[in-house]
Amino acid sequence: MEGKSSLDQYRMPDAMWEQMKELLPEYPVHERGGRPRADLRRVADAIFYRFRTGCQWKAIPRELAAGSTAHQYFQEWARCGVFERMWEVALQYFHELRGLDWRWQSVDGAVTKAPLGGEKTGKNPTDRGKLGVKRSLMTEGHGVPVGLAVDGANVHDIRLLEATIEDCLERFGLQRAPEGSHLCLDKAYDSASLKAFVEAVYGYVAHIRSRGEERADKKSKGRAKPRRWVTERTHSWLNRFRGILIRWEKKVENHIAGLHLACAYFTFKLAGVFG
């Protein structure tokens, strides 16, 4: 029995491809023939490989696709919103199979390196002023990503919070949070005016840990994990996509598309679609 190829672990899962191919633009067949179009399944594998491994586009194995070809299709599909719509399909699957838990939501930020710079990058005050990017992530109670915003590493979490909430609400066609929704935040969001804003404008019951409470939690033993830990866990999962752990994309649209791809993958995985 032949063993699996070393590339198999980096290929897009079949179940994910079956959903993605329904979202791709239509590519008509020219009557006069011409050069055959690239195998789109292999192109999808090549894009997935690039973001899972973090390799350069030109380093993608040729048995998947030429790096230039994969990059060209990736940019086209990013412009068309394919990866964001795939994330939305994954969210729908999760809701049908397990049900989204809107009662307990949480938001947290994570900073990663961005050596090449580009739009929405900035000097990271915690990394000797090196260029970095901050992603602000919202998850529901199970840790499924439902909202996302990106900006420079020097932008405060509070400034990104509104954009993150708006991204989530827009994705689900909502004006305000579902009734009975709680929003858990850490000490970085410790502000009475922010809490009042989130509750008045978006209808959340806000839970913001003060700096004193955070210090007490660290000293306490046997204390239950805060509800927002699922967001920190999801950030850790996203970092397994090495292509977004370090941002090599100069265009912010391409970086966000990679994030959407990773969010779609882990949402499908949490739904049990991959078996």
PESUL-V928804 format. One line per field, one symbol per residue. ss: DSSP state (H for helix, E for strand, C for the rest). A space follows every 10 residues. Layout:
ss: ???
This chain:
ss: CCCCCCCHHH CCCHHHHHHH CCCCCCCCCC CCCCCCCCCH HHHHHHHHHH HHHCCCHHHC CCCCCCHHHH HHHHHHHHHC CHHHHHHHHH HHHHHHHCCC CCCEEEEEEE EEECCCCCCC CEECCCCCCC EEEEEEEEEC CCCCEEEEEE EECCCCHHHH HHHHHHHHHH HCCCCCCCCC CEEEECHHHC CHHHHHHHHH HHCCEEEECC HHHHHHHHHC CCCCCCCCHH HHHHHHHHCC CHHHHECCCC CHHHHHHHHH HHHHHHHHHH HCCCC
